[in-house]
């Protein structure tokens, strides 16, 4: 099976300027993800999809191929789907469309090679008939049963009792609430036809697997860099 890892990384980060190439524990942020992908034997190509020449230079130095996308596909509000549609159509035209695409984000540097392999193995085992995609998740940081919305002078439960099946779940101990998971952005994988034919990043049948909270940290700001560096020191065996 031909499997490509595609890392989308644009240059216009607002929270941290030059975030994708900023040093983290001595390496550019994006290099951690490139190196993790290259350690997975099933992945035959690691491609960084970017609009930015600095990111492209760092990506090549870390051992990745580079695909330059147009600036109109790198705006603040650009969705993932058109970016992957553009890239996969290009690969298809060249006769290089893979059997599976692994979507990795540079902002999740604590995700190691074994976790990438875990997702690939799940999707391969289930096959096209039983799953369109697989996503890594982690326990939700905030439980939706305890969230609110405002209507005029009052706040109301964001999820009504008709959905939760509970009266006043916002007053219940967390241990009594159902487990809830959030997409952690560490690893998604899908068959190319999910994007090209179903016009979706996930399809309808989404498999999942749970990652620990510590390895699910995504970098959005300067503080996150400090947190991740400390976690790398704590879990030294996987990173140092």
Backbone torsions as a table, in degrees:
resi	resn	phi	psi	omega
1	UNK	NA	131.9	-179.4
2	UNK	-90.3	116.6	-175.3
3	UNK	-124.0	127.0	176.4
4	UNK	-112.6	140.9	168.0
5	UNK	-97.0	129.1	176.9
6	UNK	-119.1	124.0	-179.2
7	UNK	-111.6	109.6	179.8
8	UNK	-90.5	129.0	-175.1
9	UNK	-150.0	110.4	-179.7
10	UNK	-96.2	165.3	-174.8
11	UNK	-93.0	-6.5	-171.5
12	UNK	-97.2	41.9	-179.5
13	UNK	-63.0	132.8	-179.7
14	UNK	-94.2	-37.1	-176.8
15	UNK	-67.1	-44.5	178.2
16	UNK	-134.2	115.6	-179.6
17	UNK	-62.3	132.4	179.7
18	UNK	64.0	30.7	-172.9
19	UNK	-53.4	-44.9	-173.0
20	UNK	-66.4	-20.3	178.7
21	UNK	-113.3	2.9	177.5
22	UNK	-66.5	142.1	-177.3
23	UNK	-69.9	134.7	174.6
24	UNK	-130.2	115.5	-178.1
25	UNK	49.8	40.4	173.7
26	UNK	90.0	-2.9	179.3
27	UNK	-128.6	151.1	172.7
28	UNK	-58.4	140.5	-176.8
29	UNK	-47.7	-48.3	-175.4
30	UNK	-66.0	-24.1	-178.6
31	UNK	-63.8	-32.9	179.8
32	UNK	-61.0	-41.9	-179.5
33	UNK	-73.0	-40.8	177.6
34	UNK	-59.2	-47.2	-178.0
35	UNK	-64.8	-38.9	177.9
36	UNK	-63.4	-42.9	-179.8
37	UNK	-64.8	-38.5	-177.5
38	UNK	-70.6	-16.4	177.8
39	UNK	-83.7	-6.6	-178.9
40	UNK	-92.2	110.6	-175.3
41	UNK	-58.2	-31.2	-177.2
42	UNK	-68.9	-21.5	-177.7
43	UNK	-87.0	119.5	-176.7
44	UNK	-93.2	-24.1	177.9
45	UNK	-139.8	136.8	174.2
46	UNK	-115.3	117.5	-173.5
47	UNK	-123.2	127.4	174.0
48	UNK	-95.4	123.9	179.7
49	UNK	-101.1	113.1	-174.2
50	UNK	-147.3	166.2	174.3
51	UNK	-111.7	0.5	-166.3
52	UNK	-115.4	128.2	-177.1
53	UNK	-68.6	-34.2	178.2
54	UNK	-65.0	-43.7	177.3
55	UNK	-62.7	-41.4	179.9
56	UNK	-60.6	-43.1	-179.7
57	UNK	-63.4	-45.5	179.7
58	UNK	-66.0	-39.5	-179.4
59	UNK	-62.8	-44.9	179.0
60	UNK	-62.8	-40.4	179.9
61	UNK	-63.8	-28.9	179.5
62	UNK	-85.5	-3.6	175.3
63	UNK	102.0	12.9	179.7
64	UNK	-99.0	156.2	166.8
65	UNK	-78.9	164.1	180.0
66	UNK	-129.4	135.4	173.0
67	UNK	-121.9	117.1	-178.1
68	UNK	-87.3	124.9	178.4
69	UNK	-102.0	158.5	179.7
70	UNK	-69.6	153.6	-177.5
71	UNK	-59.1	-31.1	-179.4
72	UNK	-67.9	-12.8	175.6
73	UNK	-103.7	23.0	179.9
74	UNK	-138.4	32.4	178.1
75	UNK	-83.5	167.8	-178.6
76	UNK	-57.4	-37.1	-174.7
77	UNK	-103.1	13.0	178.5
78	UNK	-67.2	129.1	178.3
79	UNK	-80.5	162.1	179.1
80	UNK	-66.7	-38.1	-172.3
81	UNK	-56.1	-52.2	179.9
82	UNK	-63.2	-28.6	177.6
83	UNK	-66.0	-46.3	179.5
84	UNK	-72.4	-35.3	175.8
85	UNK	-58.5	-47.6	-179.3
86	UNK	-60.3	-45.7	-177.0
87	UNK	-68.9	-45.3	-176.9
88	UNK	-69.6	-34.1	175.4
89	UNK	-63.4	-39.2	176.9
90	UNK	-62.0	-46.4	179.1
91	UNK	-63.3	-38.3	179.7
92	UNK	-65.1	-41.9	179.2
93	UNK	-62.5	-31.1	179.4
94	UNK	-87.0	-1.0	-177.1
95	UNK	72.4	27.3	-175.9
96	UNK	-120.1	20.5	-178.2
97	UNK	-65.8	128.8	-179.5
98	UNK	-79.5	171.7	174.5
99	UNK	-80.7	-30.8	-179.4
100	UNK	-142.3	144.5	176.0
101	UNK	-114.5	131.8	174.2
102	UNK	-107.9	118.2	-177.1
103	UNK	-96.7	111.8	-179.0
104	UNK	-118.9	142.0	-180.0
105	UNK	-108.2	132.6	-179.1
106	UNK	-64.2	-21.8	-177.1
107	UNK	-79.0	2.8	178.7
108	UNK	-118.8	66.7	-172.0
109	UNK	-74.2	-9.6	-179.9
110	UNK	-86.0	-3.4	177.3
111	UNK	-80.4	118.8	-174.1
112	UNK	-96.0	171.3	-175.7
113	UNK	-59.0	-38.6	-177.6
114	UNK	-64.5	-28.3	177.4
115	UNK	-73.8	-36.9	176.0
116	UNK	-63.3	-45.6	178.9
117	UNK	-60.0	-38.8	-179.3
118	UNK	-59.0	-45.0	178.7
119	UNK	-65.3	-42.6	178.0
120	UNK	-59.8	-44.8	-178.5
121	UNK	-61.4	-39.9	-179.6
122	UNK	-63.9	-46.8	-177.9
123	UNK	-67.6	-38.3	176.7
124	UNK	-63.4	-42.7	-177.6
125	UNK	-65.2	-41.4	-178.6
126	UNK	-74.8	-35.6	179.5
127	UNK	73.7	174.6	-176.0
128	UNK	-65.0	-28.9	-177.3
129	UNK	-72.3	-29.6	-173.0
130	UNK	-108.0	-11.4	179.1
131	UNK	-155.1	139.5	174.1
132	UNK	-89.4	-30.8	-175.6
133	UNK	-159.6	171.1	173.8
134	UNK	-135.4	144.2	179.6
135	UNK	-134.9	139.9	171.7
136	UNK	-82.6	137.9	179.1
137	UNK	-131.9	167.6	172.5
138	UNK	-141.3	164.8	-180.0
139	UNK	-59.4	137.8	-177.7
140	UNK	-63.6	135.3	-180.0
141	UNK	-66.8	-35.9	178.3
142	UNK	-125.7	131.5	-177.7
143	UNK	-81.3	129.0	-177.7
144	UNK	-63.3	-22.4	177.8
145	UNK	-67.2	-16.6	-177.9
146	UNK	-107.4	15.6	-178.4
147	UNK	-101.0	159.2	-172.3
148	UNK	-128.9	160.4	168.5
149	UNK	-129.9	154.3	-177.0
150	UNK	-105.0	133.3	174.4
151	UNK	-131.0	105.4	-177.2
152	UNK	63.9	-124.9	-178.6
153	UNK	-86.9	-2.5	-171.8
154	UNK	-118.3	157.0	169.7
155	UNK	-109.6	142.6	-179.6
156	UNK	-126.5	152.4	176.5
157	UNK	-55.0	133.7	-179.9
158	UNK	-63.3	-36.6	176.1
159	UNK	-106.6	120.4	-177.7
160	UNK	-70.4	162.8	-179.7
161	UNK	-59.1	-29.2	179.6
162	UNK	-63.7	-23.8	178.1
163	UNK	-95.0	-41.1	-176.6
164	UNK	-81.1	-27.2	-175.7
165	UNK	70.6	15.1	-176.9
166	UNK	-130.3	143.6	173.6
167	UNK	-92.4	124.1	-179.1
168	UNK	54.3	55.1	177.9
169	UNK	-64.3	-22.1	179.5
170	UNK	-67.7	-15.7	176.2
171	UNK	-100.7	-1.4	-176.7
172	UNK	-84.5	148.0	172.9
173	UNK	-60.0	143.8	-178.6
174	UNK	-56.7	-31.4	-177.5
175	UNK	-64.2	-21.5	-179.3
176	UNK	-90.5	-6.1	-178.1
177	UNK	-90.6	151.9	179.0
178	UNK	-66.2	149.3	177.7
179	UNK	-64.9	135.9	179.8
180	UNK	-128.2	138.4	-178.0
181	UNK	-122.2	153.3	177.5
182	UNK	-123.8	147.4	174.0
183	UNK	-63.1	128.0	-176.2
184	UNK	-98.8	-1.1	176.2
185	UNK	73.2	7.9	-176.0
186	UNK	-81.4	-40.1	-174.8
187	UNK	-158.7	122.0	169.8
188	UNK	-125.7	144.9	175.0
189	UNK	-139.5	146.6	-176.5
190	UNK	-156.1	161.2	173.0
191	UNK	-79.5	140.3	-176.8
192	UNK	-54.8	-32.9	-178.4
193	UNK	-67.2	-19.4	175.6
194	UNK	-61.5	-42.6	177.8
195	UNK	-76.7	-48.6	-171.1
196	UNK	-77.2	-28.8	-177.0
197	UNK	-110.8	-35.8	-178.9
198	UNK	-95.6	-5.5	-179.2
199	UNK	50.7	50.6	-176.7
200	UNK	-147.1	154.1	174.3
201	UNK	-89.4	-11.1	-174.4
202	UNK	-129.5	-29.7	-169.9
203	UNK	73.8	-165.5	-176.3
204	UNK	-94.6	-33.4	-176.0
205	UNK	-102.6	102.1	-173.5
206	UNK	-110.6	112.5	174.4
207	UNK	-81.7	160.2	-179.3
208	UNK	-147.8	161.1	171.3
209	UNK	-147.7	150.1	-169.9
210	UNK	-96.9	131.5	173.8
211	UNK	-107.9	155.3	177.5
212	UNK	-66.3	154.3	-178.3
213	UNK	-61.2	-39.1	-175.2
214	UNK	-64.6	-33.1	-177.7
215	UNK	-88.9	3.1	-177.6
216	UNK	-104.0	6.5	-178.0
217	UNK	-66.0	129.5	175.2
218	UNK	-107.2	140.8	-177.7
219	UNK	-89.6	116.4	178.0
220	UNK	-119.4	-22.8	-175.6
221	UNK	-147.2	179.5	-176.6
222	UNK	-62.9	-36.5	-179.8
223	UNK	-63.0	-37.6	179.8
224	UNK	-61.3	-34.7	177.0
225	UNK	-60.0	-42.9	-179.6
226	UNK	-66.9	-41.3	179.9
227	UNK	-62.9	-46.1	-177.9
228	UNK	-66.1	-40.3	178.0
229	UNK	-61.0	-39.8	178.3
230	UNK	-66.4	-39.7	178.0
231	UNK	-66.6	-35.3	176.1
232	UNK	-64.6	-37.7	177.7
233	UNK	-68.2	-39.2	-179.8
234	UNK	-65.3	-40.8	-179.5
235	UNK	-105.4	51.4	-169.3
236	UNK	-53.5	-36.8	-174.5
237	UNK	-57.7	-34.5	-177.3
238	UNK	-84.0	-12.9	-170.3
239	UNK	-134.3	-26.7	-172.1
240	UNK	-104.1	NA	NA
